[in-house]
């Protein structure tokens, strides 16, 4: 079942809407046409208490004023590009520098700030929404007219499936992700420091002080970043490592083991308090885990007036590697005319047993 509701007016006067997906499972989700944004994911915990397990806002101005991309679709190119520039076939392109000398999450007005068109595909078991946006040639410094679609499907296995598709009429770069902040206790229930986390990753991208990849990789062995077996995330966030102390937690791109371009189970996130767990499936090469280190309580309040705090949630940003266009040894983010960008991520939820244990 799909329920469309008025959400808010954009400052330019355009009405914005929310769309609630309810299927035959135990999960429901609310998505906005503003930013093709995941606004809420609801699931009952092991005691039958309804929890909303992602952050978000009640007003569009709070999405606009916040710099944390809550639940948004991020593109054309997520994460960072060094010096806000790149080269395609000998032609240099520059983007807006919105993070020091670099660009993060595609500049001033990325896909998170766009109003997307919506198609509804109602189904009693697996309802879905297809959001579409056409990014004109040159927008934010990226070449080609890019037609982008993001389809959210509520699956019978209690998953929120996100399928990203794009086509271009000129060679360009594309790297899309979702920026939801997950807290299996509920976004309004404090920190997620009691959670267990697992990452199917032997290594991560080494980065400089500006979080730009150096081109090298760091082995997780004998570091707090080793989450190949389930680990309390508080042991990671306060682990003995210079990079973690520098960042106040994780802002780390983990390279997935056994990558072959098919959708695989690559990460877990679980709260013993509520019994709610999440499995992350993706066909992407990497997952950037960001643990809301930089969020301040001066940020706009979230839904129902809940204050934002550091470590309230964790993002699992499935994507290609950051700054890939500037590193020949990274995965390819180029898209040619006639090709189709097609990537899938599934966040699958459970509330009836411990999906991971120490």
C-alpha positions as CSV (number, residue, x, y, z in Angstrom):
1,X,0.0,0.0,0.0
2,X,1.2,3.5,-0.8
3,X,-0.1,6.6,1.0
4,X,0.7,10.0,-0.4
5,X,0.6,13.0,2.0
6,X,1.5,16.7,1.9
7,X,4.8,17.2,3.6
8,X,5.7,20.9,3.3
9,X,6.1,23.8,0.9
10,X,9.5,24.4,-0.7
11,X,10.8,28.0,-0.2
12,X,10.0,28.5,-3.9
13,X,6.4,27.7,-3.3
14,X,6.3,24.2,-4.7
15,X,4.3,21.6,-2.6
16,X,6.3,18.6,-1.4
17,X,5.0,15.2,-0.6
18,X,5.8,12.2,1.5
19,X,5.0,8.6,0.4
20,X,4.5,5.8,2.9
21,X,5.2,2.3,1.7
22,X,3.5,-0.6,3.6
23,X,3.7,-4.2,2.4
24,X,3.1,-7.6,3.9
25,X,6.2,-7.6,6.2
26,X,7.0,-5.9,9.5
27,X,8.7,-2.8,8.0
28,X,7.2,0.4,6.6
29,X,9.1,3.4,5.1
30,X,8.4,7.0,4.3
31,X,10.2,8.7,1.4
32,X,10.1,12.3,0.3
33,X,10.1,13.7,-3.3
34,X,12.5,16.3,-2.0
35,X,16.0,14.7,-2.4
36,X,14.4,11.3,-3.0
37,X,15.0,11.2,0.7
38,X,14.3,8.3,3.2
39,X,12.5,10.2,6.0
40,X,11.5,7.2,8.2
41,X,11.8,3.5,8.5
42,X,9.4,1.9,11.1
43,X,9.7,-1.5,12.7
44,X,8.5,-3.0,16.0
45,X,11.2,-4.1,18.4
46,X,11.4,-7.5,20.2
47,X,8.9,-6.2,22.8
48,X,6.4,-4.8,20.2
49,X,7.4,-1.2,20.6
50,X,7.3,0.7,17.3
51,X,10.7,2.3,16.5
52,X,11.7,4.8,13.8
53,X,15.3,3.8,13.1
54,X,16.6,6.6,10.9
55,X,17.1,10.3,11.4
56,X,15.2,13.0,9.5
57,X,13.2,16.2,9.8
58,X,9.6,17.4,9.9
59,X,10.2,20.5,7.7
60,X,12.0,21.0,4.4
61,X,13.9,24.1,5.7
62,X,15.6,21.8,8.2
63,X,16.7,19.5,5.4
64,X,18.0,22.6,3.5
65,X,19.7,24.1,6.6
66,X,21.3,20.9,7.8
67,X,24.6,19.9,6.2
68,X,24.4,16.3,7.1
69,X,22.4,14.9,4.1
70,X,19.9,13.1,6.4
71,X,18.4,10.1,4.4
72,X,19.1,11.8,1.1
73,X,20.0,10.5,-2.3
74,X,23.5,11.8,-3.0
75,X,24.9,12.5,-6.5
76,X,26.0,12.9,-9.2
77,X,29.1,11.9,-7.3
78,X,29.0,11.1,-3.6
79,X,31.8,11.6,-1.2
80,X,34.9,13.6,-2.1
81,X,36.8,14.8,-5.1
82,X,40.3,16.1,-4.5
83,X,40.6,19.9,-5.3
84,X,37.0,19.7,-6.7
85,X,38.3,18.8,-10.1
86,X,38.8,15.8,-12.4
87,X,39.7,15.0,-16.0
88,X,37.9,13.0,-18.7
89,X,39.7,12.4,-22.0
90,X,42.0,15.3,-21.5
91,X,39.3,17.8,-20.6
92,X,39.5,19.2,-17.1
93,X,36.2,19.8,-15.2
94,X,35.9,21.8,-12.0
95,X,33.1,21.7,-9.4
96,X,32.1,23.9,-6.5
97,X,34.4,23.7,-3.5
98,X,32.1,23.1,-0.5
99,X,34.6,21.5,1.9
100,X,37.8,23.4,2.1
101,X,39.7,23.0,-1.2
102,X,37.6,19.9,-2.2
103,X,34.0,19.0,-3.1
104,X,31.9,16.7,-1.0
105,X,28.6,15.1,-2.1
106,X,28.5,16.9,-5.5
107,X,28.7,20.5,-4.5
108,X,26.2,23.3,-3.6
109,X,23.0,21.8,-4.9
110,X,23.4,18.1,-5.4
111,X,20.6,15.5,-5.9
112,X,19.7,15.8,-2.2
113,X,18.4,19.3,-2.9
114,X,16.3,18.5,-6.0
115,X,12.6,17.9,-6.3
116,X,12.1,14.5,-8.0
117,X,9.2,13.2,-10.0
118,X,7.5,10.1,-8.6
119,X,5.8,7.0,-10.1
120,X,3.9,4.8,-7.8
121,X,3.8,1.0,-8.2
122,X,1.3,-0.2,-5.6
123,X,1.4,-3.9,-4.6
124,X,0.0,-5.4,-1.4
125,X,3.3,-7.4,-0.9
126,X,6.1,-5.3,-2.4
127,X,5.1,-1.7,-3.1
128,X,7.6,0.6,-4.8
129,X,8.3,4.2,-5.8
130,X,10.4,5.3,-8.7
131,X,11.9,8.8,-8.4
132,X,13.3,10.4,-11.5
133,X,15.5,13.5,-12.0
134,X,17.1,14.8,-15.2
135,X,20.4,16.6,-14.4
136,X,21.3,19.0,-17.2
137,X,24.7,19.2,-18.9
138,X,27.1,21.2,-16.8
139,X,25.1,21.1,-13.5
140,X,27.5,21.4,-10.6
141,X,30.4,21.0,-13.1
142,X,29.5,17.5,-14.4
143,X,29.1,16.9,-18.2
144,X,26.2,15.4,-20.0
145,X,22.5,15.4,-19.6
146,X,22.0,12.6,-17.0
147,X,18.7,10.9,-16.5
148,X,18.7,9.4,-13.0
149,X,16.1,7.1,-11.3
150,X,16.0,5.8,-7.8
151,X,13.5,3.0,-7.0
152,X,12.6,2.2,-3.5
153,X,10.9,-1.2,-2.9
154,X,9.6,-2.6,0.3
155,X,10.4,-6.3,0.0
156,X,8.6,-9.3,1.5
157,X,11.8,-10.2,3.3
158,X,11.5,-6.9,5.3
159,X,14.0,-5.0,3.3
160,X,14.2,-1.5,1.8
161,X,15.7,-2.1,-1.6
162,X,17.2,0.8,-3.4
163,X,18.0,0.5,-7.1
164,X,20.0,3.3,-8.8
165,X,19.9,3.8,-12.6
166,X,21.4,6.5,-14.8
167,X,22.0,7.2,-18.5
168,X,23.9,10.0,-20.1
169,X,24.3,11.6,-23.5
170,X,28.0,12.6,-22.9
171,X,30.8,10.8,-21.1
172,X,30.6,11.7,-17.4
173,X,31.1,10.3,-13.9
174,X,28.4,8.8,-11.6
175,X,28.6,7.5,-8.1
176,X,25.2,7.4,-6.2
177,X,24.4,6.5,-2.6
178,X,21.9,7.0,0.2
179,X,22.9,8.9,3.4
180,X,20.4,7.5,6.0
181,X,21.6,7.6,9.6
182,X,20.6,4.3,11.2
183,X,20.0,3.7,14.9
184,X,18.4,0.4,15.8
185,X,17.4,1.8,19.2
186,X,15.3,4.4,17.3
187,X,16.7,7.8,16.1
188,X,15.1,9.4,19.3
189,X,16.8,7.0,21.8
190,X,20.3,8.5,22.2
191,X,23.5,7.1,20.9
192,X,24.0,3.9,18.9
193,X,27.2,3.1,20.9
194,X,25.7,-0.1,22.3
195,X,25.3,-1.6,18.8
196,X,27.2,-4.5,17.3
197,X,28.7,-4.0,13.8
198,X,30.2,-6.4,11.3
199,X,31.9,-5.4,8.0
200,X,33.0,-8.0,5.4
201,X,36.2,-6.1,4.7
202,X,39.9,-6.7,4.9
203,X,41.0,-3.2,4.1
204,X,40.0,0.4,3.7
205,X,41.0,3.5,1.8
206,X,43.9,5.4,3.4
207,X,43.0,9.1,3.6
208,X,44.8,12.4,4.3
209,X,43.7,15.0,6.8
210,X,41.1,16.2,4.4
211,X,39.6,12.7,4.0
212,X,40.9,12.5,0.4
213,X,42.1,9.0,-0.5
214,X,45.9,8.8,-0.9
215,X,45.6,5.9,-3.4
216,X,46.8,3.3,-0.8
217,X,44.9,0.8,1.3
218,X,45.2,-0.1,4.9
219,X,44.9,-3.6,6.3
220,X,42.4,-3.8,9.1
221,X,44.3,-6.6,10.9
222,X,45.2,-5.6,14.5
223,X,43.4,-2.3,14.3
224,X,40.0,-1.1,15.7
225,X,38.8,-1.2,12.0
226,X,38.8,-5.0,12.0
227,X,35.1,-5.7,12.1
228,X,35.2,-9.0,10.2
229,X,33.7,-10.6,13.3
230,X,31.0,-8.7,15.1
231,X,32.3,-6.0,17.4
232,X,30.8,-3.5,19.8
233,X,30.8,-0.2,17.9
234,X,31.9,1.7,21.0
235,X,35.2,-0.3,20.9
236,X,35.6,1.1,17.4
237,X,34.5,4.7,18.1
238,X,36.9,5.0,21.0
239,X,39.6,2.7,19.7
240,X,43.3,3.2,19.9
241,X,44.1,4.6,16.5
242,X,45.3,8.0,15.3
243,X,42.7,8.3,12.6
244,X,39.8,7.5,14.9
245,X,41.0,10.0,17.4
246,X,41.4,12.6,14.6
247,X,37.9,12.0,13.3
248,X,36.1,11.2,16.6
249,X,34.8,8.0,15.1
250,X,34.5,6.5,11.6
251,X,34.4,8.3,8.3
252,X,36.0,5.3,6.6
253,X,35.5,3.6,3.2
254,X,35.7,-0.1,3.6
255,X,36.5,-2.2,0.5
256,X,34.2,-5.2,0.3
257,X,35.7,-8.7,0.2
258,X,34.7,-11.1,-2.6
259,X,33.4,-8.3,-4.8
260,X,32.2,-9.6,-8.2
261,X,29.4,-7.1,-9.1
262,X,26.6,-9.2,-7.7
263,X,24.4,-8.3,-4.7
264,X,26.0,-9.8,-1.5
265,X,25.5,-9.6,2.2
266,X,28.4,-7.3,3.3
267,X,27.6,-5.7,6.7
268,X,25.4,-6.1,9.8
269,X,24.3,-3.6,12.4
270,X,22.4,-4.8,15.5
271,X,21.0,-3.4,18.8
272,X,20.8,-5.9,21.8
273,X,18.5,-3.4,23.5
274,X,15.7,-3.6,20.9
275,X,16.6,-6.8,19.1
276,X,16.4,-4.9,15.8
277,X,19.1,-5.8,13.3
278,X,20.0,-4.7,9.8
279,X,21.8,-6.7,7.1
280,X,23.3,-4.6,4.3
281,X,23.4,-6.2,0.8
282,X,25.0,-4.5,-2.1
283,X,26.7,-5.0,-5.5
284,X,29.0,-2.0,-4.9
285,X,32.7,-2.2,-4.3
286,X,32.7,-0.4,-0.9
287,X,30.7,0.9,2.0
288,X,31.7,4.2,3.6
289,X,30.7,4.0,7.3
290,X,30.1,7.5,8.9
291,X,29.2,7.5,12.6
292,X,27.8,11.1,12.8
293,X,31.0,12.4,14.4
294,X,30.7,16.0,13.3
295,X,27.0,16.5,14.2
296,X,26.5,19.2,16.8
297,X,23.4,19.9,19.0
298,X,23.2,23.3,17.2
299,X,22.0,21.5,14.1
300,X,18.3,21.6,13.4
301,X,16.2,19.4,15.6
302,X,15.1,16.1,14.0
303,X,11.5,14.8,13.8
304,X,9.4,15.6,16.9
305,X,11.9,18.1,18.2
306,X,14.6,15.5,19.0
307,X,18.1,17.1,19.3
308,X,20.9,15.8,17.1
309,X,23.9,14.5,19.0
310,X,27.2,13.0,17.9
311,X,27.1,9.3,17.3
312,X,23.3,9.2,17.2
313,X,23.4,7.1,14.0
314,X,25.6,5.4,11.5
315,X,25.5,5.7,7.7
316,X,26.3,2.8,5.5
317,X,27.0,4.5,2.2
318,X,27.3,1.8,-0.5
319,X,29.2,3.2,-3.4
320,X,32.3,3.1,-5.6
321,X,35.5,4.4,-3.9
322,X,35.7,8.1,-3.2
323,X,37.7,10.2,-5.7
324,X,37.9,7.2,-8.0
325,X,38.2,9.2,-11.2
326,X,41.5,10.6,-9.9
327,X,43.0,7.1,-9.0
328,X,43.6,4.7,-11.9
329,X,43.9,1.8,-9.3
330,X,40.3,2.4,-8.0
331,X,37.0,1.2,-9.5
332,X,35.6,2.9,-12.5
333,X,32.9,5.6,-12.1
334,X,32.9,6.7,-15.8
335,X,29.6,6.4,-17.7
336,X,29.5,6.5,-21.5
337,X,26.6,7.2,-23.8
338,X,24.7,4.0,-24.5
339,X,25.7,2.5,-21.2
340,X,23.5,2.1,-18.2
341,X,24.5,2.7,-14.6
342,X,22.6,0.1,-12.5
343,X,23.4,-0.5,-8.8
344,X,21.4,-2.1,-6.0
345,X,21.5,-1.9,-2.2
346,X,19.2,-3.6,0.2
347,X,18.8,-2.7,3.9
348,X,17.1,-5.8,5.4
349,X,15.6,-5.8,8.9
350,X,14.8,-8.3,11.6
351,X,13.4,-8.0,15.2
352,X,13.0,-11.5,16.4
353,X,16.5,-12.8,17.1
354,X,20.1,-11.8,17.4
355,X,21.3,-11.7,13.8
356,X,24.9,-11.3,15.0
357,X,26.6,-12.1,18.3
358,X,30.0,-11.6,19.9
